[in-house]
Amino acid sequence: MVWPLLSRLPGLRRLRPMWRRLRTWFAKRVGLLRGRWLRLDVDVAAATAFTWWTVPWVRARWDCALYRPPGLADTDEAPLVVLLHGCGQRAIEFAHATGLTAAAARGRFRLLCPEQREPSNPWRCWNWFHPPAQAGHGELEVVLQALEAARAQVRCGAVAAVGLSAGGGLAALLAFHHAAQFDAVATVAAPPLLGRGSLQDPRRVMKDGLAISPTLATLRLQRCAPLLVLHGAADDVVAPRCAEQLAEQALHVMRRQARGCEAGELSTHPIEDGVEHLAGTRLMLRYRLLPGLGHAWSGAPGGHPYVTTAGPPLTAMVLSFLRETGVPVRA
């Protein structure tokens, strides 16, 4: 109530970003002090078997935080959303800045937030482009072991994965390589799959998209979890063509998967700014290219890099998709 009044004073509007960052930092500290966040250590030596930046004598340990909303006991079964941050971000701050911690408290679901470590990538990007990750291993093992550690602490129901940028690239790999473990996956500003043994420069792919047919990267893949692909039409970090190619890859695998099911072929339906595909009555793929949106998570409380208050409400879009695909998160 105080800030909206003060923000009308000349000169104080420039303090809004600082105020939002302070608010995010404070929300994290309060959550830690109240015991809402449970720290988990994930030790995955296999994830450093192939990496260009890992210091070999540093132990391969990742920090991971589990958010337990108030009023939800550890013995209560509830959905679990794995949240994967982007480059230059911190896991807990990203969860607060996107509004997902507040949504989890209202919607009675938990958040699992692994955090990339600097010895593995100095820009704190998830190494989605490494060949082991593209083959279903690498840092995907960090997420899977974090999920196992969370299940040892709380009773989990449906599981979903959500990621931004490099985190979105890792989430997409989980959707294809570990579809049985995820009821739904949502990506924001994510690159497409490169495929096994790809020699393409990932930076060039992010800028221009894949130079070859996207479906070549999915020839050995048999399943894909229900997938939401969100991308900004004004994204100058990961080209919008990447989202189109990722959706094409998912559709290719899902069509092959649907031929062996009673649902048969997928049906296609146009929606605002995109298209969605259903297997019978089940939503399998939704792709939306959002006008005016850059490389950011928009429509959120903000206070963290690449999270903005202006723009379409991505958190609401993601939660809506999870509900429609059977993950029982409340509005």
ABEGO torsion letter per residue (X at the ends): XAAAAAAABBGAAAAAAAAAAAAAAAAAAAAAAAGABBBBBBBBAAAAABBAABBAABBBBBBBBBBBBBGBBAABBBBBBBBBBBBGBBAAAAAAAAGAAAAAAAAGBBBBBBBBBAAABAAGBBBAABAAAAAGBEAAAAAAAAAAAAAAABBBBBBBBBBBEAAAAAAAAAAAAAAAABABBBBBGBBBBAEBGBABBAAAAAAAEBABBAAAAAAABABBBBBBBBBBAABAABBAAAAAAAAAAAAAAAAAAAAABAAEBBBBBBBBGEBBBBBEABBABBBBBBBGBBBBBBGBAEGBBGBBABEBBAAAAAAAAAAAAGBBBBX
